[in-house]
């Protein structure tokens, strides 16, 4: 298996697990404190990855100290990403959250390219441009139908729906920059495992403080055994997919990762149907199909150079 094929495989695993995560967490966080689960999941990941890196690749820790500014930026972006995402899946339909989140990743990469961020070099062919335009239209459509109450689920009125849409967009946009700064940190000698442990330190501390202050406190007290079960599942559907995309970063360009990430919402919508918590919505399906068309065009345009290279 070539480096590019391995990168695509990691991206596919990331998208599938992320889709399950969106539906699962959307249900769990209706009654469980998101900061409690986040502090445990990311805390375990931070400690485990950091200790492993210190034992087997201490030079990467030294490289991260030299690149402390990039590490700090990654921590701030990761904290913003997950705080906004965990709140968004409690407020509006998981498929809408994940679609807006996923769509903002390639769009955020384009914004970074516009600001001349070197890691955001992307294909400028017409197929990618058309795909991203369709993605933008679909995200706007999904936001409007959510605020009008035409989606499968909202936790409140138009203001709550608007908040859910905005939090989803912020989370996806931050994720795009997380990927790009991870590329930068990788070029400075900090590998995937070390990065995974280092970039969630701030969020873990933030989650602990937020839980202690009761910022997302639910009226239902969760039994310790149930919390432990959720944390174990969380490690599989939160930590593992993040590590997979981290693994893909040195293997394929950031624009390609962003494009493949944009394919996940279709899986989320299908999982929702089996979950049964969210009502079926034709408006959501219409927005999702439009989005998928744009995502497929963007993926085709972003991966076309690899196809041409292989044929040559």
C-alpha positions in Angstrom: 0.0 0.0 0.0 1.4 3.4 -1.0 1.5 6.4 1.2 -1.4 8.0 -0.7 -3.5 4.9 -0.4 -2.8 4.6 3.3 -3.7 8.3 3.7 -7.1 7.7 1.9 -7.8 4.7 4.1 -7.1 6.7 7.3 -9.5 9.4 6.0 -12.2 6.9 5.2 -11.9 5.5 8.8 -12.1 9.0 10.2 -15.2 9.9 8.3 -17.1 6.7 9.2 -16.3 6.9 12.9 -17.0 10.6 13.0 -20.5 9.9 11.5 -21.3 7.4 14.2 -20.0 9.9 16.8 -22.4 12.6 15.6 -25.5 10.5 16.0 -24.3 8.8 19.2 -23.2 11.9 21.0 -26.3 13.8 19.8 -28.4 11.3 21.8 -26.1 11.0 24.8 -25.5 14.7 25.5 -29.2 15.3 25.9 -28.8 13.9 29.4 -25.1 13.7 30.1 -22.7 16.6 30.8 -20.5 17.0 27.6 -17.6 18.5 29.6 -17.6 15.5 31.9 -17.2 13.1 29.0 -14.8 15.4 27.1 -12.5 15.8 30.1 -12.2 12.0 30.5 -11.9 11.1 26.8 -9.3 13.8 26.0 -7.6 13.5 29.4 -6.9 9.8 28.8 -5.7 10.6 25.3 -3.4 13.4 26.4 -1.8 11.3 29.2 -1.5 8.1 27.1 -0.1 9.8 24.0 2.3 12.1 25.9 3.8 9.2 28.0 4.2 7.0 24.9 5.9 9.8 23.0 8.2 10.6 25.9 9.2 6.9 26.2 9.7 6.1 22.5 10.1 9.5 20.7 11.4 12.1 23.1 12.9 14.1 20.2 9.4 14.9 19.1 8.7 16.5 22.5 11.8 18.6 22.1 10.6 19.6 18.6 7.2 20.6 20.1 8.9 22.9 22.6 10.8 24.6 19.8 7.5 25.0 18.0 5.5 26.1 21.1 3.6 28.9 19.3 2.1 26.4 16.8 1.3 24.0 19.7 -0.5 26.9 21.5 -2.5 27.8 18.4 -3.5 24.2 18.0 -4.6 23.9 21.6 -6.8 27.0 21.3 -8.3 25.9 18.0 -9.0 22.4 19.3 -10.7 23.7 22.4 -12.9 26.0 20.4 -13.7 23.1 17.9 -14.9 20.6 20.5 -16.6 23.1 22.8 -18.8 24.4 20.0 -19.3 20.9 18.4 -20.5 19.3 21.7 -23.0 22.0 22.2 -24.2 22.0 18.6 -25.2 18.3 18.6 -27.4 19.0 21.6 -29.3 21.8 19.9 -30.1 20.7 16.3 -30.3 17.6 14.1 -27.0 15.6 14.1 -27.0 15.3 10.3 -27.3 19.1 9.9 -24.5 19.7 12.5 -22.2 17.2 10.8 -23.0 18.5 7.3 -22.3 22.1 8.3 -19.2 21.0 10.3 -17.9 18.9 7.4 -18.6 21.5 4.7 -16.8 24.2 6.6 -13.6 22.2 6.6 -12.9 22.6 2.8 -14.4 26.1 2.9 -12.2 27.0 5.8 -9.2 25.6 3.9 -10.1 28.0 1.0 -10.2 30.9 3.5 -6.8 30.0 4.8 -5.5 29.9 1.2 -7.0 33.3 0.6 -4.9 34.5 3.6 -1.8 33.1 2.0 -1.3 30.2 4.5 1.2 28.0 2.8 -0.2 24.8 4.1 -3.6 25.5 2.4 -2.4 25.1 -1.1 -5.3 23.6 -3.0 -6.4 22.7 -6.5 -7.8 25.7 -8.3 -9.5 23.8 -11.1 -13.1 24.5 -12.1 -14.4 21.2 -10.7 -13.2 22.1 -7.2 -14.6 25.6 -7.4 -18.0 24.4 -8.6 -18.1 21.8 -5.8 -17.3 24.3 -3.1 -19.9 26.7 -4.4 -22.5 24.0 -4.2 -21.4 23.1 -0.7 -21.7 26.7 0.3 -25.3 26.9 -1.1 -26.3 23.6 0.6 -25.0 24.8 4.0 -27.0 28.1 3.7 -30.1 26.0 2.8 -29.6 23.7 5.8 -29.2 26.6 8.1 -32.4 28.3 6.8 -34.6 25.1 7.0 -33.3 24.4 10.5 -34.2 27.9 11.7 -37.6 27.6 10.1 -38.2 24.3 12.0 -38.3 22.1 8.9 -35.4 19.9 9.9 -35.7 16.6 11.8 -34.9 18.1 15.2 -34.3 21.3 17.1 -34.2 21.7 20.8 -35.9 25.0 20.9 -37.1 27.9 18.7 -35.4 29.9 15.9 -32.9 31.5 18.2 -31.7 28.1 19.5 -31.6 26.7 15.9 -29.5 29.7 14.8 -27.1 29.2 17.7 -26.8 25.5 16.7 -26.1 26.4 13.1 -23.4 29.0 14.1 -21.7 26.7 16.5 -21.5 24.0 13.8 -20.0 26.4 11.4 -17.4 27.7 13.9 -16.5 24.1 14.8 -15.9 23.1 11.2 -14.0 26.2 10.3 -11.7 25.7 13.3 -11.1 22.1 12.3 -9.8 23.3 8.9 -7.2 25.4 10.6 -6.4 22.5 13.1 -5.5 20.4 10.1 -3.4 23.1 8.5 -1.5 23.9 11.7 -1.0 20.1 12.2 0.7 20.0 8.8 3.0 22.8 9.9 3.8 21.1 13.2 4.5 17.8 11.4 7.0 19.6 9.1 8.8 20.8 12.3 9.3 17.2 13.4 6.3 16.5 15.6 4.5 13.3 14.6 0.9 12.2 14.8 1.0 10.6 18.2 2.8 13.4 19.9 0.5 16.0 18.3 -2.6 14.1 19.4 -1.4 14.2 23.0 -0.2 17.9 22.9 -3.1 19.7 21.2 -5.8 18.7 23.7 -4.1 19.8 26.9 -6.0 23.2 27.0 -9.3 21.6 26.1 -8.9 19.0 28.8 -8.2 21.6 31.5 -11.1 23.8 30.1 -13.5 20.8 30.3 -12.5 20.0 33.9 -13.1 23.6 35.0 -16.4 23.8 33.0 -17.6 20.6 34.6 -16.7 21.8 38.0 -18.6 25.1 37.4 -21.6 23.2 36.0 -21.7 25.0 32.6 -23.4 22.0 30.9 -24.9 20.5 34.0 -28.0 18.3 33.3 -30.8 17.6 35.7 -30.3 13.9 35.4 -27.4 12.4 37.4 -25.4 9.9 35.4 -24.4 6.7 37.2 -20.6 6.1 37.3 -20.8 2.8 35.4 -22.7 4.5 32.6 -20.2 7.4 32.5 -17.4 4.8 32.2 -19.2 3.0 29.3 -19.7 6.3 27.5 -16.0 7.3 28.0 -14.9 3.9 26.5 -17.1 4.4 23.5 -16.0 8.0 23.3 -12.4 6.9 23.0 -13.3 4.8 20.0 -15.5 7.4 18.2 -13.7 10.6 19.3 -10.1 9.9 19.9 -9.5 7.2 17.3 -10.9 9.1 14.3 -8.9 12.2 15.3 -5.8 10.0 15.4 -6.6 8.6 12.0 -6.9 12.1 10.4 -3.7 13.1 12.3 -2.0 10.0 10.7 -3.3 11.0 7.3 -1.8 14.5 7.5 1.8 13.7 6.5 0.5 11.2 3.8 -1.9 13.4 1.7 -2.4 17.1 1.1 -4.6 19.0 3.6 -7.0 20.0 0.7 -7.6 16.3 0.0 -8.2 15.5 3.6 -10.7 18.4 3.8 -12.5 17.2 0.6 -12.9 13.5 1.8 -14.0 14.8 5.2 -16.9 16.5 3.4 -18.4 13.1 2.5 -19.4 12.0 6.0 -22.9 13.6 6.4 -24.5 11.0 4.1 -23.5 8.3 6.6 -24.9 10.4 9.5 -28.3 10.7 7.8 -28.6 7.0 7.3 -27.5 6.3 10.9 -30.2 8.7 12.1 -32.9 6.6 10.4 -31.8 3.5 12.4 -31.4 5.5 15.6 -35.0 6.7 15.5 -34.6 9.7 17.8 -34.7 12.2 15.0 -37.7 12.6 12.7 -37.3 12.0 8.9 -37.1 15.4 7.1 -37.4 15.8 3.3 -35.9 19.3 3.7 -32.8 17.9 5.4 -32.5 15.2 2.8 -32.7 17.8 -0.1 -30.0 19.9 1.5 -27.9 16.8 2.2 -28.2 15.6 -1.4 -27.2 19.0 -2.7 -24.3 19.0 -0.3 -23.2 15.5 -1.4 -23.1 16.6 -5.0 -20.8 19.5 -4.2 -18.7 17.3 -1.9 -18.3 14.6 -4.6 -17.2 17.2 -7.2 -14.7 18.7 -4.7 -13.3 15.3 -3.9 -13.0 14.4 -7.6 -11.3 17.7 -8.4 -8.9 17.4 -5.4 -7.9 13.8 -6.1 -7.7 14.2 -9.9 -3.9 14.9 -9.8 -3.3 11.6 -8.1 -5.3 9.8 -10.7 -3.4 11.5 -13.6 -0.1 10.8 -11.9 -0.9 7.1 -11.5 -2.0 6.8 -15.2 1.2 8.5 -16.4 
